[in-house]
Amino acid sequence: MNKPKMILFDYGQTLLCENKFDGIAGTKAVLKNCVQNPQGVTAEEIQTFANELNKDIDRYNSETQHLALIEVHNHSFQKYLYDYFQIKILVSPLELETIFWDNAAPATLTDGVEEMLRSLNKLHIRTGVISNISFSGLALSNRINKYLPENNFEFIIASSEYVFRKPGSRIFEVALKKSGLETKDIWYCGDNIKCDIEGAFNCSITPVWYKGAIEKKPVSLPDSCIEINEWTELVRYLLSI
């Protein structure tokens, strides 16, 4: 196997960990900072309705979300949500989603990710991100740049901005176009077997399964898949080829 010219990464549970999602905490922060709420709708009421909407679009269903190949942009989602309750938004859509996200899902870096990215830079291996995410591309870029300020990602692709989700091929194809490389020169690292590993493999991109998160090992993996438990293993593997 040849050393890749570029490695692309998933975001959640790969670069950063979001171990707990608390939609009510996020909505409480929104109600406190971002809106006029003349009817006094509670965060609990709003989040209950948001959960219903998510079911309607089959979002956040761990059993079926890998089958959803089209992304609903969060700006559209939150506009419907707050207009439904006649709540007046006082900030930009970006500010609204950022306050919600920061309070609903605080993030931490995965162990060793900063040093791994520095090592890739020293090895002259280009990097980028492809993420299945409803939050806007700018919100995602801002969060990644906040936690990884030294990153050299050439592009950060959020499915919200590109319509298509992993494991579908379309979102990988646009990344290939942006890279200017052939599939043989790119690896893709992620934690999710269906969306990341099978998605990359089906596009002839070498998949790297990062197991530092929550997935259980499946019965079988693509023959070309590289398995790592921590980022130091990725660097050692690259140095060995």
C-alpha positions, 0 to 999 in steps of 0.5 A: 500500500502506498502512502496517501497524498491526502487523508480526509476525516469525519467530524463527530467522534473522530476529530471531536467527541460529543458524548452527550446531547442535551437538546433542552439545555441548548433550547434554554440557552436560545430562549435566554439569549436569542429570542422574544417569546411572548407566549412563554413556550418552555424549552421542554415544549420546544424540544418535544416538538423538535423531536417530532420533527426529527422523526418526520425527517428520520433524523437521529435514528441510529437504526436508519439514519445511514439510509437517509442520503439527503440532509435538511439544513439546520437553518431551515429546521430552526426557522420552522421550529421557532416560527411554529411557536411564533417566537421572534428570533433576534440573532442571525441563524448562525448565532442561533445554531451556535448557541444551541450547539455549544450548550446542547453538545459541548465537545472535547478533542479525541485523544492525540488528535492535535499531535496526529494532525501535526504529524501529517503536516510534517509528512506533507499529507494534505487533510480535509473533513467530510461530515454528515451534519445538519448544522451549517458549514460555517458553524462546523468550520467555526467549531473545528477551528475553535478546538483545532486552531492549528489545523491545515484542513483544505476544506470542510464539507458539511452535508448541510451545504451539499445536500447529500450525506454519507454513505452516498457517493455524491458527497465523497465525489465532491471532495475528490473534485476539490482535492484534485486527486484520484481515489487511490491517493486518498484515505478516509478516517471515521468511526461509523461503519456504515457511513464512513467505512462502507461509504469510503470503500464503495467509492474506492477510497481506502477506509480507516476505522477509528475505534476510539469512539462507540462503534462495535466491531462488525462481523467483517470489514472491507479487506482494504480497511485499516483499523486503529484504536488511537491516532498514534497508530495511524502515524506509525502505520504511515511511517512504516509504508 
